[in-house]
Amino acid sequence: MHIFAIVLLALAVVLVIGAEWPHLSTRLGLEGRAARKRRKRRERLTVVPGDGIDEDFAASVERDLANLPTIGEPDDRSRR
């Protein structure tokens, strides 16, 4: 029975390490090449300030919403 308990304990440890691997790898500095490339690309990004919603865009959204098909009012005959 001792061997069975040791195997179960080892499997539990492997499961916990597998579940926590993303957190552990960043904490220990074991990032992959893709993660480093992604981080460098993010550092080069800049936020472009906008002047709010464009009036043409807002008008087109309102026009599209007005043109959407609608469902008619339900019949209330079942409540009578």
N, CA, C and O of each residue as an XYZ file, in Angstrom:
320
protein
N       0.828     -1.200      0.000
C       0.000      0.000      0.000
C       0.866      1.254      0.000
O       0.425      2.305     -0.467
N       2.081      1.163      0.512
C       2.964      2.328      0.535
C       3.324      2.794     -0.879
O       3.392      3.996     -1.138
N       3.549      1.868     -1.769
C       3.933      2.219     -3.145
C       2.778      2.948     -3.826
O       2.989      3.931     -4.537
N       1.577      2.469     -3.609
C       0.390      3.110     -4.189
C       0.263      4.555     -3.697
O      -0.052      5.445     -4.487
N       0.498      4.796     -2.432
C       0.423      6.146     -1.856
C       1.520      7.030     -2.422
O       1.283      8.207     -2.692
N       2.706      6.490     -2.604
C       3.822      7.271     -3.167
C       3.532      7.644     -4.613
O       3.808      8.767     -5.035
N       2.978      6.711     -5.370
C       2.634      6.991     -6.767
C       1.552      8.074     -6.837
O       1.640      8.983     -7.663
N       0.553      7.982     -5.992
C      -0.498      8.999     -5.978
C       0.056     10.367     -5.584
O      -0.336     11.382     -6.158
N       0.959     10.400     -4.615
C       1.576     11.650     -4.204
C       2.406     12.240     -5.331
O       2.366     13.448     -5.563
N       3.152     11.405     -6.032
C       3.966     11.876     -7.152
C       3.075     12.424     -8.273
O       3.390     13.451     -8.874
N       1.975     11.743     -8.547
C       1.047     12.231     -9.571
C       0.425     13.561     -9.174
O       0.229     14.433    -10.020
N       0.114     13.721     -7.894
C      -0.451     14.982     -7.416
C       0.554     16.113     -7.567
O       0.189     17.222     -7.957
N       1.820     15.839     -7.260
C       2.865     16.860     -7.415
C       3.022     17.232     -8.876
O       3.126     18.417     -9.193
N       3.044     16.263     -9.771
C       3.160     16.533    -11.203
C       1.962     17.344    -11.695
O       2.124     18.250    -12.513
N       0.783     17.035    -11.213
C      -0.429     17.758    -11.611
C      -0.366     19.215    -11.156
O      -0.711     20.117    -11.920
N       0.068     19.448     -9.932
C       0.162     20.825     -9.426
C       1.209     21.606    -10.205
O       0.975     22.759    -10.566
N       2.358     20.999    -10.470
C       3.399     21.692    -11.243
C       2.894     21.986    -12.648
O       3.149     23.067    -13.179
N       2.185     21.046    -13.255
C       1.643     21.273    -14.600
C       0.627     22.401    -14.626
O       0.586     23.180    -15.579
N      -0.188     22.494    -13.591
C      -1.206     23.543    -13.543
C      -0.588     24.910    -13.280
O      -1.081     25.924    -13.775
N       0.482     24.938    -12.509
C       1.115     26.212    -12.147
C       2.283     26.572    -13.047
O       2.956     27.570    -12.787
N       2.554     25.801    -14.097
C       3.731     26.038    -14.922
C       3.780     27.431    -15.546
O       4.846     28.045    -15.523
N       2.693     27.965    -16.102
C       2.791     29.315    -16.673
C       3.227     30.351    -15.629
O       4.042     31.226    -15.920
N       2.694     30.247    -14.444
C       3.056     31.180    -13.375
C       4.506     30.967    -12.946
O       5.249     31.929    -12.748
N       4.903     29.708    -12.804
C       6.268     29.406    -12.370
C       7.300     29.812    -13.414
O       8.366     30.319    -13.064
N       6.999     29.597    -14.691
C       7.979     29.907    -15.735
C       8.250     31.405    -15.818
O       9.394     31.809    -16.026
N       7.218     32.238    -15.660
C       7.463     33.679    -15.696
C       8.184     34.137    -14.437
O       9.008     35.050    -14.491
N       7.886     33.521    -13.325
C       8.528     33.906    -12.064
C      10.001     33.499    -12.036
O      10.832     34.205    -11.464
N      10.318     32.372    -12.648
C      11.695     31.886    -12.660
C      12.483     32.401    -13.862
O      13.668     32.094    -13.995
N      11.847     33.178    -14.739
C      12.535     33.725    -15.898
C      12.728     32.715    -17.007
O      13.699     32.802    -17.758
N      11.833     31.768    -17.123
C      11.943     30.733    -18.145
C      11.022     31.009    -19.327
O      10.455     30.083    -19.907
N      10.876     32.277    -19.683
C       9.998     32.633    -20.793
C      10.516     32.016    -22.088
O      11.717     31.817    -22.266
N       9.612     31.729    -22.955
C       9.989     31.194    -24.250
C      10.317     32.315    -25.222
O      10.111     33.495    -24.937
N      10.829     31.919    -26.369
C      11.203     32.889    -27.399
C       9.985     33.686    -27.872
O      10.079     34.894    -28.086
N       8.857     33.020    -28.032
C       7.649     33.699    -28.503
C       7.190     34.753    -27.499
O       6.749     35.834    -27.890
N       7.293     34.443    -26.212
C       6.873     35.404    -25.190
C       7.774     36.633    -25.209
O       7.294     37.755    -25.043
N       9.054     36.437    -25.406
C       9.973     37.583    -25.465
C       9.692     38.439    -26.688
O       9.706     39.667    -26.605
N       9.435     37.796    -27.828
C       9.104     38.559    -29.045
C       7.820     39.352    -28.850
O       7.738     40.519    -29.234
N       6.813     38.709    -28.247
C       5.538     39.376    -28.006
C       5.727     40.580    -27.090
O       5.143     41.638    -27.324
N       6.541     40.421    -26.046
C       6.785     41.525    -25.116
C       7.495     42.680    -25.825
O       7.177     43.843    -25.577
N       8.454     42.372    -26.706
C       9.155     43.433    -27.440
C       8.206     44.155    -28.394
O       8.279     45.374    -28.544
N       7.317     43.399    -29.039
C       6.349     44.049    -29.933
C       5.430     44.967    -29.151
O       5.104     46.057    -29.622
N       5.007     44.556    -27.976
C       4.124     45.389    -27.157
C       4.824     46.666    -26.718
O       4.191     47.718    -26.631
N       6.113     46.592    -26.442
C       6.845     47.775    -26.008
C       6.893     48.832    -27.103
O       6.954     50.025    -26.806
N       6.865     48.412    -28.358
C       6.925     49.369    -29.472
C       5.577     49.986    -29.805
O       5.514     50.982    -30.526
N       4.502     49.409    -29.292
C       3.176     49.938    -29.595
C       2.940     51.261    -28.882
O       3.417     51.478    -27.768
N       2.201     52.133    -29.541
C       1.835     53.405    -28.925
C       0.332     53.600    -29.054
O      -0.293     53.082    -29.979
N      -0.232     54.335    -28.138
C      -1.658     54.612    -28.147
C      -1.879     55.919    -28.899
O      -1.266     56.940    -28.589
N      -2.754     55.870    -29.879
C      -3.068     57.057    -30.664
C      -4.320     57.687    -30.070
O      -5.374     57.052    -30.052
N      -4.226     58.907    -29.588
C      -5.410     59.530    -29.007
C      -6.455     59.818    -30.088
O      -6.134     60.272    -31.186
N      -7.685     59.545    -29.749
C      -8.774     59.796    -30.681
C      -9.565     61.008    -30.248
O      -9.488     61.435    -29.096
N     -10.321     61.556    -31.168
C     -11.119     62.739    -30.849
C     -12.574     62.370    -30.591
O     -13.468     63.206    -30.726
N     -12.802     61.131    -30.226
C     -14.168     60.700    -29.948
C     -14.728     59.899    -31.107
O     -13.987     59.461    -31.987
N     -16.032     59.711    -31.102
C     -16.692     58.939    -32.147
C     -16.869     59.813    -33.375
O     -17.342     60.947    -33.291
N     -16.485     59.273    -34.494
C     -16.646     59.968    -35.768
C     -18.142     60.086    -36.073
O     -18.897     59.134    -35.882
N     -18.560     61.259    -36.546
C     -19.989     61.484    -36.811
C     -20.501     60.586    -37.927
O     -21.637     60.115    -37.874
N     -19.664     60.345    -38.943
C     -20.085     59.462    -40.035
C     -20.305     58.041    -39.531
O     -21.249     57.360    -39.930
N     -19.411     57.610    -38.645
C     -19.543     56.270    -38.081
C     -20.817     56.162    -37.255
O     -21.561     55.190    -37.389
N     -21.074     57.138    -36.413
C     -22.277     57.126    -35.580
C     -23.532     57.129    -36.445
O     -24.498     56.430    -36.142
N     -23.520     57.909    -37.514
C     -24.683     57.955    -38.405
C     -24.883     56.608    -39.097
O     -26.017     56.157    -39.260
N     -23.791     55.967    -39.502
C     -23.935     54.675    -40.180
C     -24.445     53.612    -39.213
O     -25.215     52.736    -39.609
N     -24.026     53.677    -37.960
C     -24.530     52.721    -36.970
C     -26.014     52.934    -36.740
O     -26.776     51.969    -36.693
N     -26.431     54.166    -36.598
C     -27.856     54.448    -36.415
C     -28.672     53.993    -37.619
O     -29.772     53.464    -37.463
N     -28.133     54.199    -38.817
C     -28.830     53.786    -40.036
C     -28.942     52.265    -40.092
O     -29.986     51.727    -40.459
N     -27.859     51.574    -39.726
C     -27.894     50.110    -39.731
C     -28.882     49.575    -38.695
O     -29.607     48.617    -38.964
N     -28.912     50.183    -37.529
C     -29.852     49.745    -36.504
C     -31.291     49.982    -36.925
O     -32.171     49.182    -36.609
N     -31.535     51.069    -37.630
C     -32.894     51.357    -38.095
C     -33.328     50.360    -39.169
O     -34.520     50.080    -39.302
N     -32.392     49.828    -39.925
C     -32.711     48.897    -41.011
C     -32.773     47.441    -40.567
O     -33.065     46.567    -41.384
N     -32.509     47.161    -39.306
C     -32.574     45.778    -38.835
C     -34.024     45.299    -38.818
O     -34.935     46.054    -38.476
N     -34.225     44.038    -39.193
C     -35.588     43.508    -39.117
C     -36.001     43.352    -37.650
O     -35.189     43.013    -36.789
N     -37.275     43.606    -37.398
C     -37.771     43.486    -36.030
C     -38.870     42.444    -35.978
O     -39.488     42.113    -36.990
N     -39.096     41.941    -34.793
C     -40.166     40.958    -34.575
C     -41.397     41.730    -34.147
O     -41.321     42.634    -33.315
N     -42.532     41.365    -34.725
C     -43.779     42.042    -34.386
C     -44.186     41.779    -32.947
O     -43.611     40.924    -32.273
N     -45.165     42.506    -32.494
C     -45.665     42.348    -31.140
C     -46.271     40.955    -30.992
O     -46.949     40.483    -31.905
N     -46.041     40.292    -29.867
C     -46.594     38.946    -29.680
C     -48.107     39.000    -29.482
O     -48.661     39.979    -28.983
N     -48.746     37.916    -29.891
C     -50.187     37.798    -29.691
C     -50.469     37.499    -28.227
O     -49.850     36.610    -27.643
N     -51.405     38.240    -27.628
C     -51.766     38.017    -26.237
C     -53.037     37.171    -26.123
O     -53.701     37.203    -25.086
N     -53.377     36.433    -27.145
C     -54.592     35.613    -27.133
C     -54.515     34.515    -26.086
O     -55.539     34.090    -25.551
N     -53.302     34.053    -25.792
C     -53.178     32.940    -24.850
C     -53.497     33.385    -23.428
O     -53.806     32.543    -22.585
N     -53.432     34.665    -23.139
C     -53.681     35.166    -21.786
C     -55.160     35.395    -21.516
O     -55.537     35.584    -20.360
N     -55.984     35.388    -22.499
C     -57.411     35.663    -22.314
C     -58.155     34.498    -21.783
O     -59.366     34.581    -21.576
